Amino acid sequence: MTKFRHTTITAVVIANMVGTGVFTSLGFQLLDIRSGFVLLLLWAVGGLAALCGAMTYAELGAALPRSGGEYNFLTHIYHPAAGFVSGWVSATIGFAAPTALAAITFAAYATSILPGEPSVWLHKALACVLVVILSVIHASTHRNSGGLQVIFTVLKVVVIVTFCLAALVAVDVPQPVRFLPASGDGALVTSGVFAVSLIYVSYAYTGWNAATYLSSELDNPQRTLPGILIVGTSLVMILYLALNFVFLKVGSMDAMSGQIEIGFIAASAAFGEVGGRFAGLVLALLLISTVSAMTLAGPRVLQVIGEDFHPLRFLSHTNRDGVPSTAIFLQSLLALLFILTSGFESILVFAGFTLALNSFVTVLGVFVLRWRQPDLPRPYRTFAYPLPPLIYLALTGWTLTFVLINKPVEGLFGLGIIAAGLVFYLVSSEGPT
């Protein structure tokens, strides 16, 4: 079977992360936080958590090298039921919901070039068309799928770096934002507001684990997977800090507060109305790679569930090139349903909460696996163990707790999705094959 190159998988990791979250989250954070230092600290802390998670997943992925991500890990570490629920979460929220959010954001940026206020249904139509086109491409061959992903990801990184430099040079009057600690920042950092804002950042970093969904389609995953995860996550952390620094330096906090298209607002402040509209269109094109990466990686979870659970074996169907076309079309159908029926912020919060909980249980599994299978070959061991997994668990656990306290509806909805997956597993006529 044709394999993906490690450059393609690295591109998937980067493209999965750099997308909806970083181009929209700042607007929601500005509703409660107006300190430049605290806002950048949010992205640094989120990046630290993602890097610690990636280092831990690298050990799990090297020891258990099969596609499926958390589904594969939790099935081996805990129980097939835990793996199934994780796969259920990945299918219903982990990829379908972020794919929908990225497509909605693409449509919002793309229509920013139009005069007046475009209708909601125009946004939804553009988002749906993008999902359908990319589904057809990724359901064809590995060559078409992987080549498209690398090209879009390289363009994304180049454009982001160019945008940051050009905006700083072009802005006439930079915003008076302080990026050094000030009085009151300490109390803000330890507050529930900071913890809840961190869920937006956590969502923006979601995707650092994407390579583990494609392990079986990667040459020598035990050797190459750790480097892919760590390099991809580190690069994205640098890009995120740079982007948010530029957004805050050139865009008005009042103008960006509560808005989705913060990139367009910042670009308009730096380049004028015409330049802002052009930049908005460019940022829209960048989001194509995000939708593409999620359409590429997510269905592999559905595929391995179909391989393991006989009642769902139709999900494991592949075409002549070994591509799980049925799973791709099913995930895209779920994404279309999200686009047509749900609101942006509610999807973002409950998706971020549920995915963080999913990865929390997985990172905890590194301790369980070392205890239960100490002799299992581990081609890569987490650097500075046990600090990285402990840091990830502490930061993520703190965030999850405050989301349940401050956003109980979204948090409980996420828990409901998990419970529904467990019920589906228990009532299945057959267990794993």
Secondary structure, DSSP 8 states (H G I E B T S, - for coil): ---B-HHHHHHHHHHHHSSHHHHHHHHHHTTT---HHHHHHHHHHHHHHHHHHHHHHHHHHHHS--TTTHHHHHHHHT-HHHHHHHHHHIIIIISHHHHHHHHHHHHHHHGGGSSS---HHHHHHHHHHHHHHHHHHHTT-HHHHHHHHHHHHHHHHHHHHHHHHHHHHH-SS------S--TTHHHHHTSHHHHHHHHHHHHHHTTTTGGGGGGGGBSSHHHHHHHHHHHHHHHHHHHHHHHHHHHHHHS-HHHHTT-S-HHHHHHHHHHHHHHHHHHHHHHHHHHHHHHHHHHHHTHHHHHHHHHHBGGGGGGG---TTS--HHHHHHHHHHHHHHHHH--HHHHHHHHHHHHHHHHHHHHHHHHHHHHH-TTS--SS--TTTTHHHHHHHHHHHHHHHHHHHH-HHHHHHHHHHHHHHHHHHHH-SS-B-
